[in-house]
Amino acid sequence: MSDFQQCPECTKRHSFHLCPFSKLHREVQSFLHKQKIYDCKAFEQKPAPPPPMTQEQYRKEQEEILADVPKEFHSAFSMMSYERGHSAGYEECIGYLKELVHELKTPIANFENRIRNS
């Protein structure tokens, strides 16, 4: 039996079990589609991502993070974090700012102590 036969649904000569007009094709596709949806985890609804950070939220969080370092470093840290992360959003800038403050907090404190002791 050849795969190419006269399709009873659309009267063209092709593999009628693959004919999009074929009732059998529609039933098989419907069954397969339902099986995929019920068996596949990719079709589960995922929670919506949080909305992007606003400029006001960014400034507020930035102030909270920069409270741990002297005011003389605020503009430098802000500028460096913004330059590194602005293309990915405010959240990325905040991540870079936290990283900078974490890495440089101890050296800054040591420097302040050295200045006071000299």
Biopython code that builds the backbone (N, CA, C, O; Angstrom):
import numpy as np
from Bio.PDB.StructureBuilder import StructureBuilder

atoms = [
    (1, "MET", "N", (0.837, -1.180, 0.000)),
    (1, "MET", "CA", (0.000, 0.000, 0.000)),
    (1, "MET", "C", (0.884, 1.245, 0.000)),
    (1, "MET", "O", (1.757, 1.398, 0.853)),
    (2, "SER", "N", (0.660, 2.082, -0.912)),
    (2, "SER", "CA", (1.454, 3.293, -1.054)),
    (2, "SER", "C", (0.978, 4.340, -0.054)),
    (2, "SER", "O", (-0.199, 4.411, 0.300)),
    (3, "ASP", "N", (1.951, 5.159, 0.393)),
    (3, "ASP", "CA", (1.591, 6.246, 1.295)),
    (3, "ASP", "C", (0.772, 7.312, 0.579)),
    (3, "ASP", "O", (-0.025, 8.018, 1.197)),
    (4, "PHE", "N", (0.978, 7.420, -0.734)),
    (4, "PHE", "CA", (0.272, 8.440, -1.495)),
    (4, "PHE", "C", (-0.965, 7.829, -2.108)),
    (4, "PHE", "O", (-0.900, 6.980, -2.997)),
    (5, "GLN", "N", (-2.092, 8.286, -1.605)),
    (5, "GLN", "CA", (-3.381, 7.805, -2.098)),
    (5, "GLN", "C", (-4.300, 9.001, -2.281)),
    (5, "GLN", "O", (-4.006, 10.122, -1.866)),
    (6, "GLN", "N", (-5.406, 8.718, -2.908)),
    (6, "GLN", "CA", (-6.394, 9.768, -3.085)),
    (6, "GLN", "C", (-7.018, 10.056, -1.723)),
    (6, "GLN", "O", (-7.574, 9.164, -1.082)),
    (7, "CYS", "N", (-6.919, 11.303, -1.293)),
    (7, "CYS", "CA", (-7.477, 11.701, -0.007)),
    (7, "CYS", "C", (-8.988, 11.868, -0.161)),
    (7, "CYS", "O", (-9.438, 12.625, -1.022)),
    (8, "PRO", "N", (-9.770, 11.178, 0.655)),
    (8, "PRO", "CA", (-11.225, 11.299, 0.519)),
    (8, "PRO", "C", (-11.753, 12.654, 0.989)),
    (8, "PRO", "O", (-12.867, 13.042, 0.636)),
    (9, "GLU", "N", (-10.975, 13.359, 1.767)),
    (9, "GLU", "CA", (-11.441, 14.634, 2.314)),
    (9, "GLU", "C", (-11.230, 15.794, 1.344)),
    (9, "GLU", "O", (-12.126, 16.613, 1.140)),
    (10, "CYS", "N", (-10.045, 15.857, 0.751)),
    (10, "CYS", "CA", (-9.773, 17.029, -0.095)),
    (10, "CYS", "C", (-9.560, 16.657, -1.562)),
    (10, "CYS", "O", (-9.313, 17.536, -2.387)),
    (11, "THR", "N", (-9.649, 15.392, -1.894)),
    (11, "THR", "CA", (-9.559, 14.857, -3.258)),
    (11, "THR", "C", (-8.223, 15.130, -3.942)),
    (11, "THR", "O", (-8.147, 15.146, -5.171)),
    (12, "LYS", "N", (-7.165, 15.347, -3.152)),
    (12, "LYS", "CA", (-5.836, 15.475, -3.732)),
    (12, "LYS", "C", (-5.083, 14.183, -3.488)),
    (12, "LYS", "O", (-5.407, 13.410, -2.586)),
    (13, "ARG", "N", (-4.070, 13.967, -4.313)),
    (13, "ARG", "CA", (-3.291, 12.750, -4.181)),
    (13, "ARG", "C", (-2.076, 13.045, -3.302)),
    (13, "ARG", "O", (-1.134, 13.704, -3.742)),
    (14, "HIS", "N", (-2.098, 12.567, -2.084)),
    (14, "HIS", "CA", (-0.994, 12.718, -1.150)),
    (14, "HIS", "C", (-1.204, 11.733, -0.018)),
    (14, "HIS", "O", (-2.120, 10.911, -0.057)),
    (15, "SER", "N", (-0.385, 11.817, 0.951)),
    (15, "SER", "CA", (-0.521, 10.929, 2.097)),
    (15, "SER", "C", (-1.722, 11.403, 2.904)),
    (15, "SER", "O", (-1.626, 12.368, 3.662)),
    (16, "PHE", "N", (-2.856, 10.721, 2.738)),
    (16, "PHE", "CA", (-4.090, 11.267, 3.285)),
    (16, "PHE", "C", (-4.126, 11.306, 4.812)),
    (16, "PHE", "O", (-4.901, 12.070, 5.387)),
    (17, "HIS", "N", (-3.301, 10.494, 5.479)),
    (17, "HIS", "CA", (-3.301, 10.575, 6.943)),
    (17, "HIS", "C", (-2.564, 11.835, 7.423)),
    (17, "HIS", "O", (-2.609, 12.159, 8.610)),
    (18, "LEU", "N", (-1.879, 12.554, 6.502)),
    (18, "LEU", "CA", (-1.240, 13.815, 6.845)),
    (18, "LEU", "C", (-1.999, 15.022, 6.301)),
    (18, "LEU", "O", (-1.582, 16.164, 6.491)),
    (19, "CYS", "N", (-3.092, 14.767, 5.640)),
    (19, "CYS", "CA", (-3.867, 15.852, 5.043)),
    (19, "CYS", "C", (-4.501, 16.686, 6.152)),
    (19, "CYS", "O", (-5.189, 16.146, 7.017)),
    (20, "PRO", "N", (-4.273, 17.991, 6.131)),
    (20, "PRO", "CA", (-4.861, 18.829, 7.172)),
    (20, "PRO", "C", (-6.382, 18.882, 7.104)),
    (20, "PRO", "O", (-7.033, 19.286, 8.068)),
    (21, "PHE", "N", (-6.951, 18.479, 5.975)),
    (21, "PHE", "CA", (-8.405, 18.484, 5.829)),
    (21, "PHE", "C", (-9.013, 17.146, 6.235)),
    (21, "PHE", "O", (-10.229, 17.025, 6.379)),
    (22, "SER", "N", (-8.169, 16.157, 6.413)),
    (22, "SER", "CA", (-8.648, 14.819, 6.726)),
    (22, "SER", "C", (-9.211, 14.767, 8.146)),
    (22, "SER", "O", (-8.621, 15.290, 9.091)),
    (23, "LYS", "N", (-10.368, 14.119, 8.264)),
    (23, "LYS", "CA", (-10.983, 13.961, 9.588)),
    (23, "LYS", "C", (-10.075, 13.133, 10.490)),
    (23, "LYS", "O", (-9.916, 13.452, 11.668)),
    (24, "LEU", "N", (-9.484, 12.081, 9.952)),
    (24, "LEU", "CA", (-8.568, 11.251, 10.723)),
    (24, "LEU", "C", (-7.385, 12.080, 11.195)),
    (24, "LEU", "O", (-6.972, 11.970, 12.349)),
    (25, "HIS", "N", (-6.834, 12.911, 10.310)),
    (25, "HIS", "CA", (-5.703, 13.761, 10.672)),
    (25, "HIS", "C", (-6.081, 14.704, 11.810)),
    (25, "HIS", "O", (-5.332, 14.861, 12.775)),
    (26, "ARG", "N", (-7.254, 15.333, 11.684)),
    (26, "ARG", "CA", (-7.690, 16.254, 12.727)),
    (26, "ARG", "C", (-7.873, 15.538, 14.059)),
    (26, "ARG", "O", (-7.513, 16.083, 15.102)),
    (27, "GLU", "N", (-8.422, 14.334, 14.043)),
    (27, "GLU", "CA", (-8.616, 13.582, 15.280)),
    (27, "GLU", "C", (-7.283, 13.190, 15.900)),
    (27, "GLU", "O", (-7.107, 13.300, 17.113)),
    (28, "VAL", "N", (-6.338, 12.732, 15.076)),
    (28, "VAL", "CA", (-5.018, 12.348, 15.573)),
    (28, "VAL", "C", (-4.295, 13.562, 16.131)),
    (28, "VAL", "O", (-3.714, 13.492, 17.214)),
    (29, "GLN", "N", (-4.324, 14.674, 15.406)),
    (29, "GLN", "CA", (-3.647, 15.879, 15.876)),
    (29, "GLN", "C", (-4.273, 16.395, 17.171)),
    (29, "GLN", "O", (-3.573, 16.841, 18.080)),
    (30, "SER", "N", (-5.595, 16.326, 17.237)),
    (30, "SER", "CA", (-6.278, 16.757, 18.449)),
    (30, "SER", "C", (-5.852, 15.895, 19.632)),
    (30, "SER", "O", (-5.576, 16.406, 20.717)),
    (31, "PHE", "N", (-5.802, 14.588, 19.411)),
    (31, "PHE", "CA", (-5.379, 13.679, 20.478)),
    (31, "PHE", "C", (-3.934, 13.954, 20.884)),
    (31, "PHE", "O", (-3.630, 14.051, 22.073)),
    (32, "LEU", "N", (-3.040, 14.080, 19.895)),
    (32, "LEU", "CA", (-1.632, 14.333, 20.195)),
    (32, "LEU", "C", (-1.463, 15.670, 20.897)),
    (32, "LEU", "O", (-0.677, 15.789, 21.837)),
    (33, "HIS", "N", (-2.201, 16.674, 20.441)),
    (33, "HIS", "CA", (-2.106, 18.001, 21.046)),
    (33, "HIS", "C", (-2.527, 17.943, 22.515)),
    (33, "HIS", "O", (-1.863, 18.507, 23.385)),
    (34, "LYS", "N", (-3.631, 17.260, 22.775)),
    (34, "LYS", "CA", (-4.090, 17.140, 24.161)),
    (34, "LYS", "C", (-3.074, 16.384, 25.006)),
    (34, "LYS", "O", (-2.821, 16.755, 26.153)),
    (35, "GLN", "N", (-2.495, 15.335, 24.454)),
    (35, "GLN", "CA", (-1.498, 14.559, 25.194)),
    (35, "GLN", "C", (-0.296, 15.441, 25.523)),
    (35, "GLN", "O", (0.209, 15.405, 26.645)),
    (36, "LYS", "N", (0.161, 16.226, 24.560)),
    (36, "LYS", "CA", (1.321, 17.093, 24.794)),
    (36, "LYS", "C", (1.017, 18.125, 25.871)),
    (36, "LYS", "O", (1.847, 18.384, 26.742)),
    (37, "ILE", "N", (-0.157, 18.704, 25.811)),
    (37, "ILE", "CA", (-0.500, 19.725, 26.787)),
    (37, "ILE", "C", (-0.586, 19.136, 28.183)),
    (37, "ILE", "O", (-0.095, 19.731, 29.142)),
    (38, "TYR", "N", (-1.201, 17.981, 28.303)),
    (38, "TYR", "CA", (-1.360, 17.408, 29.629)),
    (38, "TYR", "C", (-0.071, 16.787, 30.156)),
    (38, "TYR", "O", (0.136, 16.737, 31.369)),
    (39, "ASP", "N", (0.786, 16.319, 29.278)),
    (39, "ASP", "CA", (2.003, 15.652, 29.721)),
    (39, "ASP", "C", (3.196, 16.588, 29.832)),
    (39, "ASP", "O", (4.147, 16.281, 30.552)),
    (40, "CYS", "N", (3.172, 17.710, 29.147)),
    (40, "CYS", "CA", (4.343, 18.578, 29.063)),
    (40, "CYS", "C", (4.283, 19.663, 30.130)),
    (40, "CYS", "O", (3.271, 20.352, 30.265)),
    (41, "LYS", "N", (5.360, 19.815, 30.883)),
    (41, "LYS", "CA", (5.440, 20.826, 31.932)),
    (41, "LYS", "C", (5.613, 22.227, 31.344)),
    (41, "LYS", "O", (5.377, 23.217, 32.035)),
    (42, "ALA", "N", (6.020, 22.320, 30.079)),
    (42, "ALA", "CA", (6.262, 23.622, 29.463)),
    (42, "ALA", "C", (4.971, 24.421, 29.313)),
    (42, "ALA", "O", (5.013, 25.649, 29.233)),
    (43, "PHE", "N", (3.822, 23.740, 29.274)),
    (43, "PHE", "CA", (2.568, 24.441, 29.077)),
    (43, "PHE", "C", (1.919, 24.878, 30.383)),
    (43, "PHE", "O", (0.856, 25.498, 30.372)),
    (44, "GLU", "N", (2.558, 24.555, 31.519)),
    (44, "GLU", "CA", (2.017, 24.997, 32.789)),
    (44, "GLU", "C", (2.145, 26.519, 32.882)),
    (44, "GLU", "O", (3.111, 27.107, 32.396)),
    (45, "GLN", "N", (1.161, 27.133, 33.509)),
    (45, "GLN", "CA", (1.220, 28.578, 33.650)),
    (45, "GLN", "C", (2.247, 28.945, 34.697)),
    (45, "GLN", "O", (2.271, 28.382, 35.792)),
    (46, "LYS", "N", (3.079, 29.878, 34.355)),
    (46, "LYS", "CA", (4.105, 30.362, 35.263)),
    (46, "LYS", "C", (3.678, 31.734, 35.766)),
    (46, "LYS", "O", (2.991, 32.469, 35.057)),
    (47, "PRO", "N", (4.080, 32.085, 36.989)),
    (47, "PRO", "CA", (3.716, 33.421, 37.472)),
    (47, "PRO", "C", (4.370, 34.507, 36.624)),
    (47, "PRO", "O", (5.475, 34.337, 36.107)),
    (48, "ALA", "N", (3.677, 35.602, 36.496)),
    (48, "ALA", "CA", (4.208, 36.716, 35.706)),
    (48, "ALA", "C", (5.443, 37.292, 36.397)),
    (48, "ALA", "O", (5.485, 37.362, 37.625)),
    (49, "PRO", "N", (6.445, 37.703, 35.623)),
    (49, "PRO", "CA", (7.626, 38.309, 36.246)),
    (49, "PRO", "C", (7.249, 39.625, 36.922)),
    (49, "PRO", "O", (6.287, 40.283, 36.526)),
    (50, "PRO", "N", (8.010, 39.999, 37.938)),
    (50, "PRO", "CA", (7.684, 41.262, 38.606)),
    (50, "PRO", "C", (7.896, 42.438, 37.654)),
    (50, "PRO", "O", (8.715, 42.358, 36.739)),
    (51, "PRO", "N", (7.165, 43.518, 37.868)),
    (51, "PRO", "CA", (7.353, 44.678, 36.984)),
    (51, "PRO", "C", (8.753, 45.258, 37.176)),
    (51, "PRO", "O", (9.334, 45.118, 38.252)),
    (52, "PRO", "N", (9.298, 45.903, 36.154)),
    (52, "PRO", "CA", (10.636, 46.477, 36.284)),
    (52, "PRO", "C", (10.679, 47.558, 37.365)),
    (52, "PRO", "O", (9.678, 48.210, 37.664)),
    (53, "MET", "N", (11.855, 47.723, 37.931)),
    (53, "MET", "CA", (12.063, 48.708, 38.990)),
    (53, "MET", "C", (11.885, 50.113, 38.426)),
    (53, "MET", "O", (12.364, 50.427, 37.336)),
    (54, "THR", "N", (11.198, 50.939, 39.178)),
    (54, "THR", "CA", (11.010, 52.322, 38.760)),
    (54, "THR", "C", (12.217, 53.153, 39.197)),
    (54, "THR", "O", (13.042, 52.705, 39.993)),
    (55, "GLN", "N", (12.301, 54.356, 38.666)),
    (55, "GLN", "CA", (13.415, 55.240, 39.017)),
    (55, "GLN", "C", (13.365, 55.609, 40.498)),
    (55, "GLN", "O", (14.404, 55.720, 41.149)),
    (56, "GLU", "N", (12.169, 55.798, 41.023)),
    (56, "GLU", "CA", (12.015, 56.127, 42.444)),
    (56, "GLU", "C", (12.487, 54.964, 43.327)),
    (56, "GLU", "O", (13.182, 55.181, 44.319)),
    (57, "GLN", "N", (12.110, 53.739, 42.967)),
    (57, "GLN", "CA", (12.559, 52.567, 43.727)),
    (57, "GLN", "C", (14.075, 52.426, 43.648)),
    (57, "GLN", "O", (14.733, 52.082, 44.630)),
    (58, "TYR", "N", (14.614, 52.698, 42.468)),
    (58, "TYR", "CA", (16.063, 52.617, 42.268)),
    (58, "TYR", "C", (16.791, 53.602, 43.181)),
    (58, "TYR", "O", (17.752, 53.231, 43.855)),
    (59, "ARG", "N", (16.339, 54.850, 43.204)),
    (59, "ARG", "CA", (16.992, 55.868, 44.042)),
    (59, "ARG", "C", (16.909, 55.514, 45.525)),
    (59, "ARG", "O", (17.872, 55.691, 46.272)),
    (60, "LYS", "N", (15.749, 55.012, 45.941)),
    (60, "LYS", "CA", (15.562, 54.657, 47.350)),
    (60, "LYS", "C", (16.498, 53.519, 47.753)),
    (60, "LYS", "O", (17.161, 53.588, 48.788)),
    (61, "GLU", "N", (16.545, 52.474, 46.931)),
    (61, "GLU", "CA", (17.420, 51.335, 47.248)),
    (61, "GLU", "C", (18.891, 51.736, 47.165)),
    (61, "GLU", "O", (19.711, 51.263, 47.952)),
    (62, "GLN", "N", (19.223, 52.599, 46.222)),
    (62, "GLN", "CA", (20.594, 53.071, 46.079)),
    (62, "GLN", "C", (21.027, 53.830, 47.333)),
    (62, "GLN", "O", (22.145, 53.648, 47.813)),
    (63, "GLU", "N", (20.154, 54.671, 47.858)),
    (63, "GLU", "CA", (20.470, 55.416, 49.082)),
    (63, "GLU", "C", (20.708, 54.482, 50.265)),
    (63, "GLU", "O", (21.611, 54.705, 51.071)),
    (64, "GLU", "N", (19.888, 53.431, 50.361)),
    (64, "GLU", "CA", (20.041, 52.466, 51.451)),
    (64, "GLU", "C", (21.380, 51.735, 51.362)),
    (64, "GLU", "O", (22.032, 51.496, 52.378)),
    (65, "ILE", "N", (21.777, 51.386, 50.162)),
    (65, "ILE", "CA", (23.040, 50.657, 49.979)),
    (65, "ILE", "C", (24.226, 51.581, 50.247)),
    (65, "ILE", "O", (25.193, 51.184, 50.897)),
    (66, "LEU", "N", (24.148, 52.803, 49.749)),
    (66, "LEU", "CA", (25.260, 53.743, 49.894)),
    (66, "LEU", "C", (25.399, 54.292, 51.316)),
    (66, "LEU", "O", (26.381, 54.971, 51.616)),
    (67, "ALA", "N", (24.447, 54.016, 52.182)),
    (67, "ALA", "CA", (24.539, 54.477, 53.573)),
    (67, "ALA", "C", (25.725, 53.827, 54.291)),
    (67, "ALA", "O", (26.175, 54.335, 55.317)),
    (68, "ASP", "N", (26.229, 52.720, 53.767)),
    (68, "ASP", "CA", (27.339, 51.998, 54.405)),
    (68, "ASP", "C", (28.716, 52.540, 54.031)),
    (68, "ASP", "O", (29.722, 52.112, 54.597)),
    (69, "VAL", "N", (28.773, 53.469, 53.093)),
    (69, "VAL", "CA", (30.079, 54.005, 52.674)),
    (69, "VAL", "C", (30.081, 55.527, 52.852)),
    (69, "VAL", "O", (29.016, 56.145, 52.872)),
    (70, "PRO", "N", (31.257, 56.133, 52.980)),
    (70, "PRO", "CA", (31.324, 57.594, 53.123)),
    (70, "PRO", "C", (30.728, 58.317, 51.918)),
    (70, "PRO", "O", (30.750, 57.800, 50.801)),
    (71, "LYS", "N", (30.204, 59.502, 52.152)),
    (71, "LYS", "CA", (29.553, 60.287, 51.098)),
    (71, "LYS", "C", (30.488, 60.613, 49.942)),
    (71, "LYS", "O", (30.035, 60.795, 48.812)),
    (72, "GLU", "N", (31.769, 60.686, 50.208)),
    (72, "GLU", "CA", (32.733, 61.003, 49.151)),
    (72, "GLU", "C", (32.761, 59.944, 48.040)),
    (72, "GLU", "O", (33.186, 60.222, 46.919)),
    (73, "PHE", "N", (32.309, 58.742, 48.363)),
    (73, "PHE", "CA", (32.338, 57.646, 47.385)),
    (73, "PHE", "C", (30.998, 57.445, 46.686)),
    (73, "PHE", "O", (30.928, 56.678, 45.726)),
    (74, "HIS", "N", (29.943, 58.100, 47.128)),
    (74, "HIS", "CA", (28.610, 57.865, 46.580)),
    (74, "HIS", "C", (28.528, 58.081, 45.074)),
    (74, "HIS", "O", (28.023, 57.221, 44.353)),
    (75, "SER", "N", (29.014, 59.206, 44.601)),
    (75, "SER", "CA", (28.885, 59.494, 43.163)),
    (75, "SER", "C", (29.719, 58.527, 42.327)),
    (75, "SER", "O", (29.286, 58.094, 41.259)),
    (76, "ALA", "N", (30.903, 58.191, 42.809)),
    (76, "ALA", "CA", (31.749, 57.253, 42.059)),
    (76, "ALA", "C", (31.095, 55.873, 41.981)),
    (76, "ALA", "O", (31.058, 55.256, 40.917)),
    (77, "PHE", "N", (30.582, 55.397, 43.115)),
    (77, "PHE", "CA", (29.929, 54.082, 43.129)),
    (77, "PHE", "C", (28.677, 54.082, 42.255)),
    (77, "PHE", "O", (28.438, 53.138, 41.503)),
    (78, "SER", "N", (27.885, 55.138, 42.357)),
    (78, "SER", "CA", (26.669, 55.248, 41.553)),
    (78, "SER", "C", (26.989, 55.228, 40.065)),
    (78, "SER", "O", (26.357, 54.513, 39.287)),
    (79, "MET", "N", (27.986, 56.028, 39.683)),
    (79, "MET", "CA", (28.366, 56.109, 38.275)),
    (79, "MET", "C", (28.891, 54.773, 37.762)),
    (79, "MET", "O", (28.523, 54.336, 36.672)),
    (80, "MET", "N", (29.753, 54.121, 38.548)),
    (80, "MET", "CA", (30.327, 52.838, 38.112)),
    (80, "MET", "C", (29.249, 51.766, 37.973)),
    (80, "MET", "O", (29.254, 51.004, 37.006)),
    (81, "SER", "N", (28.332, 51.701, 38.924)),
    (81, "SER", "CA", (27.285, 50.681, 38.849)),
    (81, "SER", "C", (26.334, 50.960, 37.685)),
    (81, "SER", "O", (25.885, 50.034, 37.009)),
    (82, "TYR", "N", (26.028, 52.240, 37.452)),
    (82, "TYR", "CA", (25.143, 52.587, 36.347)),
    (82, "TYR", "C", (25.793, 52.271, 35.001)),
    (82, "TYR", "O", (25.136, 51.739, 34.105)),
    (83, "GLU", "N", (27.076, 52.593, 34.853)),
    (83, "GLU", "CA", (27.782, 52.318, 33.593)),
    (83, "GLU", "C", (27.811, 50.823, 33.292)),
    (83, "GLU", "O", (27.683, 50.416, 32.137)),
    (84, "ARG", "N", (27.978, 50.014, 34.321)),
    (84, "ARG", "CA", (28.076, 48.566, 34.114)),
    (84, "ARG", "C", (26.728, 47.905, 33.860)),
    (84, "ARG", "O", (26.656, 46.923, 33.122)),
    (85, "GLY", "N", (25.666, 48.424, 34.455)),
    (85, "GLY", "CA", (24.416, 47.681, 34.393)),
    (85, "GLY", "C", (23.221, 48.341, 33.766)),
    (85, "GLY", "O", (22.162, 47.717, 33.688)),
    (86, "HIS", "N", (23.333, 49.586, 33.310)),
    (86, "HIS", "CA", (22.141, 50.298, 32.845)),
    (86, "HIS", "C", (21.464, 49.645, 31.644)),
    (86, "HIS", "O", (20.252, 49.780, 31.476)),
    (87, "SER", "N", (22.209, 48.953, 30.821)),
    (87, "SER", "CA", (21.581, 48.352, 29.644)),
    (87, "SER", "C", (20.671, 47.178, 30.004)),
    (87, "SER", "O", (19.816, 46.780, 29.213)),
    (88, "ALA", "N", (20.865, 46.626, 31.214)),
    (88, "ALA", "CA", (20.030, 45.498, 31.647)),
    (88, "ALA", "C", (18.951, 45.929, 32.635)),
    (88, "ALA", "O", (18.161, 45.094, 33.076)),
    (89, "GLY", "N", (18.897, 47.191, 32.988)),
    (89, "GLY", "CA", (17.852, 47.677, 33.879)),
    (89, "GLY", "C", (18.384, 48.086, 35.237)),
    (89, "GLY", "O", (19.537, 47.835, 35.587)),
    (90, "TYR", "N", (17.501, 48.725, 35.991)),
    (90, "TYR", "CA", (17.886, 49.219, 37.310)),
    (90, "TYR", "C", (18.274, 48.088, 38.258)),
    (90, "TYR", "O", (19.149, 48.263, 39.106)),
    (91, "GLU", "N", (17.632, 46.933, 38.120)),
    (91, "GLU", "CA", (17.942, 45.811, 38.997)),
    (91, "GLU", "C", (19.414, 45.410, 38.871)),
    (91, "GLU", "O", (20.075, 45.093, 39.860)),
    (92, "GLU", "N", (19.901, 45.432, 37.654)),
    (92, "GLU", "CA", (21.303, 45.078, 37.413)),
    (92, "GLU", "C", (22.239, 46.134, 38.003)),
    (92, "GLU", "O", (23.291, 45.800, 38.548)),
    (93, "CYS", "N", (21.858, 47.390, 37.894)),
    (93, "CYS", "CA", (22.660, 48.468, 38.495)),
    (93, "CYS", "C", (22.754, 48.279, 40.005)),
    (93, "CYS", "O", (23.821, 48.447, 40.596)),
    (94, "ILE", "N", (21.632, 47.930, 40.621)),
    (94, "ILE", "CA", (21.619, 47.689, 42.067)),
    (94, "ILE", "C", (22.520, 46.513, 42.413)),
    (94, "ILE", "O", (23.228, 46.550, 43.420)),
    (95, "GLY", "N", (22.503, 45.477, 41.596)),
    (95, "GLY", "CA", (23.384, 44.324, 41.822)),
    (95, "GLY", "C", (24.852, 44.731, 41.783)),
    (95, "GLY", "O", (25.637, 44.329, 42.641)),
    (96, "TYR", "N", (25.214, 45.523, 40.794)),
    (96, "TYR", "CA", (26.609, 45.990, 40.701)),
    (96, "TYR", "C", (26.967, 46.902, 41.874)),
    (96, "TYR", "O", (28.082, 46.842, 42.394)),
    (97, "LEU", "N", (26.031, 47.736, 42.284)),
    (97, "LEU", "CA", (26.290, 48.631, 43.406)),
    (97, "LEU", "C", (26.523, 47.833, 44.695)),
    (97, "LEU", "O", (27.443, 48.130, 45.457)),
    (98, "LYS", "N", (25.697, 46.835, 44.926)),
    (98, "LYS", "CA", (25.886, 45.981, 46.104)),
    (98, "LYS", "C", (27.247, 45.300, 46.071)),
    (98, "LYS", "O", (27.934, 45.200, 47.087)),
    (99, "GLU", "N", (27.618, 44.838, 44.890)),
    (99, "GLU", "CA", (28.915, 44.171, 44.731)),
    (99, "GLU", "C", (30.070, 45.132, 45.029)),
    (99, "GLU", "O", (31.008, 44.781, 45.746)),
    (100, "LEU", "N", (29.995, 46.338, 44.476)),
    (100, "LEU", "CA", (31.044, 47.333, 44.723)),
    (100, "LEU", "C", (31.161, 47.670, 46.209)),
    (100, "LEU", "O", (32.260, 47.704, 46.763)),
    (101, "VAL", "N", (30.032, 47.916, 46.836)),
    (101, "VAL", "CA", (30.043, 48.274, 48.260)),
    (101, "VAL", "C", (30.601, 47.121, 49.080)),
    (101, "VAL", "O", (31.403, 47.331, 49.990)),
    (102, "HIS", "N", (30.178, 45.907, 48.761)),
    (102, "HIS", "CA", (30.659, 44.738, 49.502)),
    (102, "HIS", "C", (32.175, 44.567, 49.364)),
    (102, "HIS", "O", (32.873, 44.310, 50.346)),
    (103, "GLU", "N", (32.671, 44.712, 48.138)),
    (103, "GLU", "CA", (34.106, 44.509, 47.895)),
    (103, "GLU", "C", (34.972, 45.632, 48.474)),
    (103, "GLU", "O", (36.087, 45.373, 48.926)),
    (104, "LEU", "N", (34.481, 46.864, 48.468)),
    (104, "LEU", "CA", (35.309, 48.000, 48.866)),
    (104, "LEU", "C", (35.024, 48.535, 50.264)),
    (104, "LEU", "O", (35.695, 49.464, 50.716)),
    (105, "LYS", "N", (34.057, 47.973, 50.945)),
    (105, "LYS", "CA", (33.708, 48.453, 52.283)),
    (105, "LYS", "C", (34.873, 48.294, 53.262)),
    (105, "LYS", "O", (35.187, 49.226, 54.003)),
    (106, "THR", "N", (35.504, 47.146, 53.270)),
    (106, "THR", "CA", (36.634, 46.889, 54.176)),
    (106, "THR", "C", (37.846, 47.750, 53.831)),
    (106, "THR", "O", (38.414, 48.363, 54.736)),
    (107, "PRO", "N", (38.274, 47.828, 52.562)),
    (107, "PRO", "CA", (39.409, 48.706, 52.255)),
    (107, "PRO", "C", (39.143, 50.173, 52.601)),
    (107, "PRO", "O", (40.054, 50.880, 53.032)),
    (108, "ILE", "N", (37.912, 50.631, 52.415)),
    (108, "ILE", "CA", (37.586, 52.014, 52.764)),
    (108, "ILE", "C", (37.691, 52.212, 54.278)),
    (108, "ILE", "O", (38.239, 53.212, 54.742)),
    (109, "ALA", "N", (37.166, 51.258, 55.038)),
    (109, "ALA", "CA", (37.254, 51.351, 56.505)),
    (109, "ALA", "C", (38.716, 51.349, 56.955)),
    (109, "ALA", "O", (39.089, 52.111, 57.847)),
    (110, "ASN", "N", (39.541, 50.504, 56.348)),
    (110, "ASN", "CA", (40.975, 50.473, 56.677)),
    (110, "ASN", "C", (41.648, 51.804, 56.347)),
    (110, "ASN", "O", (42.488, 52.289, 57.105)),
    (111, "PHE", "N", (41.277, 52.380, 55.222)),
    (111, "PHE", "CA", (41.838, 53.664, 54.818)),
    (111, "PHE", "C", (41.431, 54.770, 55.803)),
    (111, "PHE", "O", (42.250, 55.609, 56.177)),
    (112, "GLU", "N", (40.180, 54.761, 56.210)),
    (112, "GLU", "CA", (39.722, 55.748, 57.197)),
    (112, "GLU", "C", (40.494, 55.611, 58.508)),
    (112, "GLU", "O", (40.888, 56.610, 59.110)),
    (113, "ASN", "N", (40.704, 54.389, 58.940)),
    (113, "ASN", "CA", (41.483, 54.160, 60.175)),
    (113, "ASN", "C", (42.921, 54.667, 60.024)),
    (113, "ASN", "O", (43.471, 55.263, 60.950)),
    (114, "ARG", "N", (43.510, 54.437, 58.887)),
    (114, "ARG", "CA", (44.884, 54.883, 58.648)),
    (114, "ARG", "C", (44.974, 56.411, 58.670)),
    (114, "ARG", "O", (45.933, 56.975, 59.196)),
    (115, "ILE", "N", (43.966, 57.077, 58.093)),
    (115, "ILE", "CA", (43.943, 58.537, 58.102)),
    (115, "ILE", "C", (43.783, 59.061, 59.529)),
    (115, "ILE", "O", (44.467, 60.008, 59.918)),
    (116, "ARG", "N", (42.904, 58.466, 60.297)),
    (116, "ARG", "CA", (42.696, 58.902, 61.679)),
    (116, "ARG", "C", (43.944, 58.699, 62.541)),
    (116, "ARG", "O", (44.240, 59.521, 63.408)),
    (117, "ASN", "N", (44.665, 57.622, 62.308)),
    (117, "ASN", "CA", (45.832, 57.302, 63.127)),
    (117, "ASN", "C", (47.099, 58.061, 62.725)),
    (117, "ASN", "O", (48.080, 58.045, 63.469)),
    (118, "SER", "N", (47.100, 58.710, 61.591)),
    (118, "SER", "CA", (48.319, 59.410, 61.180)),
    (118, "SER", "C", (48.331, 60.848, 61.605)),
    (118, "SER", "O", (49.294, 61.565, 61.331)),
]
sb = StructureBuilder()
sb.init_structure("model")
sb.init_model(0)
sb.init_chain("A")
sb.init_seg("    ")
for serial, (resi, resn, name, xyz) in enumerate(atoms, 1):
    if name == "N":
        sb.init_residue(resn, " ", resi, " ")
    sb.init_atom(name, np.array(xyz, "f"), 0.0, 1.0, " ", f" {name:<3s}", serial, name[0])
structure = sb.get_structure()
